[in-house]
Amino acid sequence: MADDLRTRESVRREALWAMSHLMPGDLKAATILDVLDDIGDWERIDSNWSHPGLDIEAARKAIQIERYSSEISIVREAVFNSMA
């Protein structure tokens, strides 16, 4: 799953970067939009079938927050073992 997500994000960024160089109405945008639509479709399928629902309490327990004496809280990246 992580590799799929990484690949999708890489392809998405490449497509958006390519799109940023086009002028509005450029016909080349259609191909890029197809790629972005495909990624969106895969993400909808993936989120509907591959992952169990995560309730708010499970999310709160999974998020690591580091508190500093200056009252600044930093949220660390969480790893969901149940989703691996």
DSSP file (Angstrom, degrees, kcal/mol; ACC not computed):
  #  RESIDUE AA STRUCTURE BP1 BP2  ACC     N-H-->O    O-->H-N    N-H-->O    O-->H-N    TCO  KAPPA ALPHA  PHI   PSI    X-CA   Y-CA   Z-CA
    1    1 A M     >        0   0    0      0, 0.0     4,-2.7     0, 0.0     5,-0.2   0.000 360.0 360.0 360.0 -44.6    0.0    0.0    0.0
    2    2 A A  H  >  +     0   0    0      1,-0.2     4,-2.7     2,-0.2     5,-0.2   0.899 360.0  49.3 -60.8 -39.9    2.7    2.5    0.9
    3    3 A D  H  > S+     0   0    0      2,-0.2     4,-2.8     1,-0.2    -1,-0.2   0.905 110.6  50.5 -65.8 -40.0    4.4    1.9   -2.5
    4    4 A D  H  > S+     0   0    0      2,-0.2     4,-2.9     1,-0.2    -2,-0.2   0.929 112.6  46.4 -61.8 -44.8    1.1    2.4   -4.3
    5    5 A L  H  X S+     0   0    0     -4,-2.7     4,-2.6     2,-0.2    -2,-0.2   0.919 113.2  49.0 -63.2 -44.3    0.5    5.7   -2.4
    6    6 A R  H  X S+     0   0    0     -4,-2.7     4,-2.2    -5,-0.2    -2,-0.2   0.914 113.2  47.3 -62.3 -43.2    4.0    6.9   -3.0
    7    7 A T  H  X S+     0   0    0     -4,-2.8     4,-2.6     2,-0.2     5,-0.2   0.932 112.2  49.2 -64.5 -46.5    3.7    6.0   -6.7
    8    8 A R  H  X S+     0   0    0     -4,-2.9     4,-2.8     1,-0.2    -2,-0.2   0.921 112.1  48.5 -59.0 -44.3    0.3    7.7   -7.1
    9    9 A E  H  X S+     0   0    0     -4,-2.6     4,-2.5     2,-0.2    -1,-0.2   0.891 111.2  50.4 -65.6 -38.6    1.6   10.8   -5.3
   10   10 A S  H  X S+     0   0    0     -4,-2.2     4,-2.2    -5,-0.2    -2,-0.2   0.931 113.2  45.2 -63.3 -46.0    4.7   10.9   -7.6
   11   11 A V  H  X S+     0   0    0     -4,-2.6     4,-2.4     2,-0.2    -2,-0.2   0.900 112.2  52.6 -64.8 -40.7    2.6   10.6  -10.7
   12   12 A R  H  X S+     0   0    0     -4,-2.8     4,-2.7    -5,-0.2     5,-0.2   0.930 110.1  47.5 -60.5 -45.9    0.1   13.2   -9.4
   13   13 A R  H  X S+     0   0    0     -4,-2.5     4,-2.5     1,-0.2    -1,-0.2   0.900 111.4  50.5 -64.0 -40.9    2.9   15.7   -8.7
   14   14 A E  H  X S+     0   0    0     -4,-2.2     4,-2.5     2,-0.2    -1,-0.2   0.917 112.1  48.1 -61.9 -42.3    4.4   15.1  -12.2
   15   15 A A  H  X S+     0   0    0     -4,-2.4     4,-2.5     2,-0.2    -2,-0.2   0.925 112.6  47.4 -65.1 -44.5    1.0   15.7  -13.8
   16   16 A L  H  X S+     0   0    0     -4,-2.7     4,-1.8     2,-0.2    -1,-0.2   0.889 111.9  50.8 -64.4 -38.1    0.4   18.9  -11.8
   17   17 A W  H  X S+     0   0    0     -4,-2.5     4,-0.6    -5,-0.2    -2,-0.2   0.925 111.5  47.5 -64.8 -43.8    3.9   20.1  -12.7
   18   18 A A  H >< S+     0   0    0     -4,-2.5     3,-1.0     1,-0.2    -2,-0.2   0.898 111.2  52.2 -63.0 -39.6    3.3   19.4  -16.4
   19   19 A M  H >< S+     0   0    0     -4,-2.5     3,-1.7     1,-0.2    -1,-0.2   0.835  99.1  64.1 -65.3 -32.9   -0.1   21.2  -16.2
   20   20 A S  H 3< S+     0   0    0     -4,-1.8    -1,-0.2     1,-0.3    -2,-0.2   0.716  98.7  55.1 -66.8 -18.7    1.4   24.3  -14.6
   21   21 A H  T << S+     0   0    0     -3,-1.0    -1,-0.3    -4,-0.6     2,-0.2   0.455  93.1  91.3 -92.4  -1.3    3.4   24.9  -17.8
   22   22 A L  S <  S-     0   0    0     -3,-1.7     3,-0.1    -4,-0.2    -3,-0.0  -0.626  73.8-124.8 -96.0 153.5    0.3   24.9  -20.0
   23   23 A M    >   -     0   0    0     -2,-0.2     3,-2.1     1,-0.1     6,-0.2  -0.648  45.7 -84.0 -87.2 150.8   -1.8   27.8  -21.1
   24   24 A P  T 3  S+     0   0    0      0, 0.0    -1,-0.1     0, 0.0     3,-0.1  -0.306 118.4  23.8 -54.8 134.6   -5.6   27.7  -20.4
   25   25 A G  T 3  S+     0   0    0      1,-0.3     2,-0.2    -3,-0.1    -2,-0.0   0.398  82.7 151.0  89.1  -2.5   -7.3   25.8  -23.2
   26   26 A D    X   -     0   0    0     -3,-2.1     3,-1.6     1,-0.2    -1,-0.3  -0.443  46.1-140.2 -64.7 130.3   -4.2   23.8  -24.2
   27   27 A L  T >  S+     0   0    0      1,-0.3     3,-1.2    -2,-0.2     4,-0.5   0.723  96.9  71.2 -66.6 -21.4   -5.3   20.5  -25.7
   28   28 A K  T 3> S+     0   0    0      1,-0.2     4,-1.2     2,-0.2     3,-0.5   0.728  83.0  73.2 -65.8 -20.4   -2.4   18.7  -24.0
   29   29 A A  H <> S+     0   0    0     -3,-1.6     4,-3.0     1,-0.2    -1,-0.2   0.797  82.2  69.0 -65.6 -27.9   -4.2   19.3  -20.7
   30   30 A A  H <> S+     0   0    0     -3,-1.2     4,-1.9    -4,-0.3    -1,-0.2   0.910 100.1  46.8 -59.3 -43.7   -6.8   16.6  -21.6
   31   31 A T  H  > S+     0   0    0     -3,-0.5     4,-1.7    -4,-0.5    -1,-0.2   0.907 113.7  48.1 -64.3 -42.0   -4.2   13.8  -21.3
   32   32 A I  H  X S+     0   0    0     -4,-1.2     4,-2.3     1,-0.2    -2,-0.2   0.900 110.0  52.0 -66.7 -40.7   -2.9   15.2  -18.0
   33   33 A L  H  X S+     0   0    0     -4,-3.0     4,-2.7     1,-0.2    -1,-0.2   0.859 105.8  55.8 -64.5 -34.7   -6.5   15.5  -16.7
   34   34 A D  H  X S+     0   0    0     -4,-1.9     4,-2.5    -5,-0.2    -1,-0.2   0.914 107.5  49.2 -61.4 -42.2   -7.1   11.9  -17.6
   35   35 A V  H  X S+     0   0    0     -4,-1.7     4,-2.2     2,-0.2    -2,-0.2   0.932 112.5  47.2 -61.9 -46.3   -4.1   10.8  -15.5
   36   36 A L  H  X S+     0   0    0     -4,-2.3     4,-2.3     1,-0.2    -2,-0.2   0.883 111.5  51.3 -64.9 -38.1   -5.4   12.9  -12.6
   37   37 A D  H  X S+     0   0    0     -4,-2.7     4,-2.6     2,-0.2    -1,-0.2   0.911 108.8  51.5 -63.4 -42.3   -8.9   11.4  -12.9
   38   38 A D  H  X S+     0   0    0     -4,-2.5     4,-2.5     2,-0.2    -2,-0.2   0.910 109.5  49.7 -61.1 -42.4   -7.4    7.9  -12.9
   39   39 A I  H  X S+     0   0    0     -4,-2.2     4,-2.3     1,-0.2    -1,-0.2   0.926 110.7  50.0 -62.3 -44.3   -5.5    8.6   -9.8
   40   40 A G  H  X S+     0   0    0     -4,-2.3     4,-2.1     1,-0.2    -2,-0.2   0.901 110.2  50.5 -60.3 -41.9   -8.7   10.0   -8.1
   41   41 A D  H  X S+     0   0    0     -4,-2.6     4,-2.4     1,-0.2    -2,-0.2   0.928 110.4  49.2 -61.8 -45.6  -10.6    6.9   -9.2
   42   42 A W  H  X S+     0   0    0     -4,-2.5     4,-3.0     1,-0.2    -1,-0.2   0.885 110.1  51.6 -62.2 -38.4   -8.0    4.6   -7.7
   43   43 A E  H  X S+     0   0    0     -4,-2.3     4,-2.6     2,-0.2    -1,-0.2   0.887 109.4  49.5 -67.7 -37.4   -8.0    6.5   -4.5
   44   44 A R  H  X S+     0   0    0     -4,-2.1     4,-1.6     2,-0.2    -2,-0.2   0.931 114.7  44.5 -65.2 -44.0  -11.8    6.2   -4.2
   45   45 A I  H  X S+     0   0    0     -4,-2.4     4,-1.9     2,-0.2     5,-0.4   0.938 114.7  49.4 -63.0 -46.8  -11.6    2.5   -4.8
   46   46 A D  H  X>S+     0   0    0     -4,-3.0     4,-2.2     1,-0.2     5,-0.6   0.907 112.4  46.1 -60.8 -44.6   -8.7    2.1   -2.4
   47   47 A S  H  <5S+     0   0    0     -4,-2.6     4,-0.3     1,-0.2    -1,-0.2   0.800 114.0  49.4 -72.6 -26.7  -10.3    4.0    0.4
   48   48 A N  H  <5S+     0   0    0     -4,-1.6    -1,-0.2    -5,-0.2    -2,-0.2   0.810 127.1  18.4 -79.9 -29.9  -13.6    2.2    0.0
   49   49 A W  H  <5S+     0   0    0     -4,-1.9    -2,-0.2    -5,-0.1    -3,-0.2   0.721 119.9  50.0-115.7 -27.7  -12.3   -1.4    0.0
   50   50 A S  T  <5S+     0   0    0     -4,-2.2    -3,-0.2    -5,-0.4    -4,-0.1   0.763  99.3  57.3 -92.2 -25.1   -8.8   -1.6    1.4
   51   51 A H  S   <S-     0   0    0     -5,-0.6    -1,-0.1    -4,-0.3     3,-0.1  -0.898  72.1-131.1-118.5 132.0   -8.9    0.2    4.7
   52   52 A P        -     0   0    0      0, 0.0    -3,-0.1     0, 0.0    -2,-0.0  -0.398  45.2 -88.7 -68.9 155.6  -11.1   -0.4    7.7
   53   53 A G        -     0   0    0     -2,-0.1     2,-0.6     1,-0.1     0, 0.0  -0.334  37.1-145.4 -63.7 147.2  -12.8    2.7    9.1
   54   54 A L        -     0   0    0     -3,-0.1     2,-0.1     4,-0.0    -1,-0.1  -0.963  11.7-148.1-118.5 115.7  -10.8    4.6   11.7
   55   55 A D     >  -     0   0    0     -2,-0.6     4,-2.0     1,-0.1     5,-0.2  -0.337  28.7-104.1 -80.8 168.6  -12.8    6.2   14.5
   56   56 A I  H  > S+     0   0    0      1,-0.2     4,-2.5     2,-0.2     5,-0.2   0.846 118.6  53.6 -63.5 -36.4  -11.8    9.4   16.1
   57   57 A E  H  > S+     0   0    0      2,-0.2     4,-2.2     1,-0.2    -1,-0.2   0.907 108.7  49.1 -66.9 -40.5  -10.5    7.8   19.3
   58   58 A A  H  > S+     0   0    0      2,-0.2     4,-1.6     1,-0.2    -2,-0.2   0.890 111.7  50.2 -64.8 -38.2   -8.2    5.4   17.4
   59   59 A A  H  X S+     0   0    0     -4,-2.0     4,-1.3     2,-0.2    -2,-0.2   0.921 109.5  50.4 -65.2 -43.2   -6.9    8.4   15.4
   60   60 A R  H  < S+     0   0    0     -4,-2.5     3,-0.2     1,-0.2    -2,-0.2   0.894 110.9  49.0 -61.8 -39.9   -6.3   10.3   18.6
   61   61 A K  H  < S+     0   0    0     -4,-2.2    -1,-0.2     1,-0.2    -2,-0.2   0.826 110.9  51.1 -68.7 -30.4   -4.4    7.4   20.1
   62   62 A A  H  < S+     0   0    0     -4,-1.6     2,-0.5    -5,-0.2    17,-0.4   0.717  90.9  89.2 -81.1 -21.0   -2.3    7.0   17.0
   63   63 A I     <  -     0   0    0     -4,-1.3     2,-0.6    -3,-0.2    14,-0.1  -0.660  67.8-148.5 -84.7 125.9   -1.2   10.6   16.8
   64   64 A Q  E     -A   76   0A   0     12,-0.6    12,-3.6    -2,-0.5     2,-0.5  -0.826  14.2-170.8 -95.3 123.7    2.0   11.4   18.7
   65   65 A I  E     -A   75   0A   0     -2,-0.6     2,-0.6    10,-0.2    10,-0.2  -0.963   8.7-158.2-117.9 127.9    2.1   15.0   20.1
   66   66 A E  E     -A   74   0A   0      8,-3.0     8,-2.6    -2,-0.5     2,-0.4  -0.918  12.0-156.8-105.8 118.9    5.3   16.3   21.5
   67   67 A R  E     -A   73   0A   0     -2,-0.6     2,-0.3     6,-0.2     6,-0.2  -0.786   4.7-157.3-100.2 138.0    4.7   19.2   23.9
   68   68 A Y    >   -     0   0    0      4,-2.1     3,-2.0    -2,-0.4     4,-0.1  -0.736  31.2-111.4-110.1 160.0    7.4   21.8   24.7
   69   69 A S  T 3  S+     0   0    0      1,-0.3    -1,-0.1    -2,-0.3    -2,-0.0   0.725 116.2  66.6 -62.9 -20.7    7.8   24.1   27.7
   70   70 A S  T 3  S-     0   0    0      2,-0.2    -1,-0.3     1,-0.1     3,-0.1   0.342 119.2-111.5 -81.1   8.6    7.0   27.0   25.4
   71   71 A E  S <  S+     0   0    0     -3,-2.0     2,-0.5     1,-0.3    -2,-0.2   0.639  74.5 137.8  69.2  17.8    3.5   25.6   25.0
   72   72 A I        -     0   0    0     -4,-0.1    -4,-2.1     2,-0.0     2,-0.5  -0.817  40.2-155.3 -92.2 131.7    4.1   24.7   21.4
   73   73 A S  E     -A   67   0A   0     -2,-0.5     2,-0.5    -6,-0.2    -6,-0.2  -0.919   3.8-161.3-108.5 132.0    2.8   21.2   20.4
   74   74 A I  E     -A   66   0A   0     -8,-2.6    -8,-3.0    -2,-0.5     2,-0.6  -0.954  11.1-142.8-114.0 126.6    4.3   19.4   17.5
   75   75 A V  E     -A   65   0A   0     -2,-0.5   -10,-0.2   -10,-0.2     2,-0.2  -0.780  17.8-151.3 -89.8 124.4    2.3   16.6   15.9
   76   76 A R  E     -A   64   0A   0    -12,-3.6   -12,-0.6    -2,-0.6     2,-0.1  -0.551  31.0 -86.7 -90.5 158.4    4.6   13.7   14.8
   77   77 A E        -     0   0    0     -2,-0.2     2,-0.3   -14,-0.1    -1,-0.1  -0.415  46.9-139.4 -63.9 138.2    3.8   11.4   11.9
   78   78 A A        -     0   0    0     -2,-0.1     2,-0.5   -15,-0.1   -15,-0.1  -0.738   7.5-151.4-101.8 149.4    1.7    8.5   12.9
   79   79 A V        -     0   0    0    -17,-0.4     2,-0.9    -2,-0.3     3,-0.1  -0.982   9.4-150.9-119.4 118.9    2.0    4.9   11.9
   80   80 A F    >   -     0   0    0     -2,-0.5     3,-1.1     1,-0.2     4,-0.5  -0.791   8.7-170.6 -92.4 105.6   -1.3    3.0   11.9
   81   81 A N  G >  S+     0   0    0     -2,-0.9     3,-0.9     1,-0.3    -1,-0.2   0.848  84.7  58.6 -64.0 -34.1   -0.3   -0.7   12.5
   82   82 A S  G 3  S+     0   0    0      1,-0.2    -1,-0.3     2,-0.1    -2,-0.1   0.686 107.6  47.5 -71.2 -15.3   -3.8   -1.9   11.8
   83   83 A M  G <         0   0    0     -3,-1.1    -1,-0.2     1,-0.2    -2,-0.2   0.469 360.0 360.0-102.7  -3.2   -3.6   -0.4    8.3
   84   84 A A    <         0   0    0     -3,-0.9    -1,-0.2    -4,-0.5    -2,-0.1   0.497 360.0 360.0 -73.4 360.0   -0.2   -1.7    7.3
